Amino acid sequence: MTADRPSAQQPLARYLDALRAAGASPATVRAYRADLGQYARWLAAAGVALDAVDARLLRRYAAYLGSLRYAPATAARKLSAVRSAHAWLRERGLAETDPAAVVPGPKRGRTLPATLSRDELDRLLATAAHEPRDLRDRALLELLYGAGLRAAEACTLRLADLDLERAELRVIGKGDRQRALPLGARAASALDRYLRLGRPRMACAGGVREVFVSVRGRPLYPSDVRRALDRALRRAGLAHRSPHALRHSFATHLLEGGADLRSIQELLGHASVSTTQVYTHVSVRHLKAAHAASHPRA
């Protein structure tokens, strides 16, 4: 993190180290590092040390972010980084007060996530696949939709995490939390074809633990997932969507099919600590039954 004043740099850097140690995703740590770096530079320009920040100054910073015309979600994240850092400093005894405690965050408009209809998904996943990359892309997209995975979760999925015989997989999600998921029939079939006919033909894939690899044999990045989806959308004549749209579609179609919200939350791994405690009693057998009864490609 870049900062112009050591008084801001060192405590905020300690907070980032703690955030990383607590299991925050690399993307979250990168975003918070940039956000707190921006905050530290603003404090330096204002001639204010971090331990001298009060609620009035934080309101000025919130107004400053508003003047930059960030999207509400971006401004909210930037303020969230600052608020979390101040709260952490106070909890650890590194600051006498938490000035952010009395400064509310910006209101964020609620937007419906982008989804694909069932007909659009049938078109997206209907293309014949024979070449190694096509077999990989088909299996990847079937899994993103059939199991509701995040792109990063698909990229880090390992061969040891798959159990095609039992139609299950194990996923490591945000905060290094693991969850067991049922694998739908079409996703399992596409994965089986890719693992038998596609992955062995990828260069140097034999020494890589991850399920999905590039044509050169390296593990995929989320950017590779976006490109794979873009190719499939163009072939199907569909509008641009992000990989997360497949995850949203997964949840939407389960809900429309009658799955209960608690099962959907567990399948998505969408849980804070308190939410996770609510869902700990939901068994994999129950999740498999809800998935099989509600998901179009189960």
Secondary structure, DSSP 4 states (H G I P E B T S, - for coil): ---S-HHHHHHHHHHHHHHHHTT--HHHHHHHHHHHHHHHHHHHHHT--GGG--HHHHHHHHHHHHHTT--HHHHHHHHHHHHHHHHHHHHTTSSS--GGGGSPPPP----PPP---HHHHHHHT-S---SHHHHHHHHHHHHHHHH---HHHHHH-BGGGEETTTTEEEEE-GGG-EEEEE--HHHHHHHHHIIIIIGGGSTTGGG--BS-B-TTSPBP-HHHHHHHHHHHHHHHT-----THHHHHHHHHHHHHTT--HHHHHHHHT---HHHHHHHTT--HHHHHHHHHHH-TT-
